[in-house]
Structure formats: structure tokens, C-alpha cells
Amino acid sequence: MTEREKNGLICFSDIFFGKWKLLILYELADGPKRFKELRDTNQNISAKVLTESIQDLMNEGLIVRLSLIHISEPTRLLSIS
């Protein structure tokens, strides 16, 4: 394995380490979802771990937070970037 391949593998594992990040990306592949929808779909994940995983994915540029303003209430959705 070359040094470049090792660095790529390390980068990949840093991004996707942990089972929840892949599940979050899988759920968002169908389209944008609210935080509550992600939490309800993955009931075994705590809100804290879900928040941290989402933040990590946002920091890596893999997902984005969308803000939609409705007349009644603002809505924030998460989507694959």
C-alpha cells in the first residue's frame, strides 16, 4: 500500500468511524430530513451522539443544514451536500 493510499484510508476512517454516520448518510440519501425524523428512524442513538455525528459530517462537508422559513414556523433540514 502506498503512502497516498494509507492517507486516503486514514481520512476515510476518520470521517466514517462509528456506525451512526453511515446510517445518517443512508437516511439522507432519500432526501432532506429533520433532526427529529433522523432520531425517530434510529431510536437506538441518543440525541447527543446524533448531534455530534451530524456536526462531524457537516464539518467534513458531507451534509448541509438547510433553513426553510414558513409563515408559521422556521424549519431546518439536513441534506447530503
N, C-alpha and C positions, 0 to 999 in steps of 0.2 A: 504494500500500500504506500502510495506516495505521500509526501508531506501535505500536499494540497488536498488529497482525498481524506487524510486524517483530520485536517482542519474543517473540511466540509462536514464530516461525520460528527465532530465535536459541536459544531454550530447547530446541526440538525438536532442532536440530542439535547442541547441547551434549550432550544425552542420548544421541543415536543416532549420533554421529560415530564412524566406524570400522565396518568390515564385520562384525566379530565380534559386536557387541551385538545386532544384528538376528537373526543366526543363533542366538545363545543363546536369545533370546526365542522364536524359532520352535521350537527343540528343546523348550523348557519348556512350550510350548502343549499338547503331548500329555500332560503330567503331570509331577510331580516327578522329578528325575533326580539321581544322584550326580555329583560333580565328575568322577570317572573316566569316567562314561558320556558326559558332555559332551566331555571331552578325546578319547575314542576316536572319537566321531562326527565331530569337527572335528580331524583329525590334523595339519592344517597350522598349527594355532595352538600356540604354546608355552604351557607351564603358567603362566609368568609373565604373559603377555598375557591368558590366560583368567582368571586370578585377579584381575588389575586390572580387566578388563571386568565380571566378576561383582561386584566391590566397588563399581564405579561404578553399576551397575544397582541394587544394594542401597541405596546412598546416595540414589538418586533415588526409592526406594520402589517400584520396578517388580518386584523379585523379593525373596523372603524365604528365609532358611535355616531349614529345619525340622530339629529334632533328634528322632530316634526312638530310644528306648532298648530294645534287645533284651536277652535274657538273656545271649547270647554276646558281643555287641559293640554299642557305640553306633553309630548311623548318622546321617549328616547329609545331607539332601536339599535341593536348591534348587527353588523353585517360584515361579511368577508370583504376585504378591500381589494 
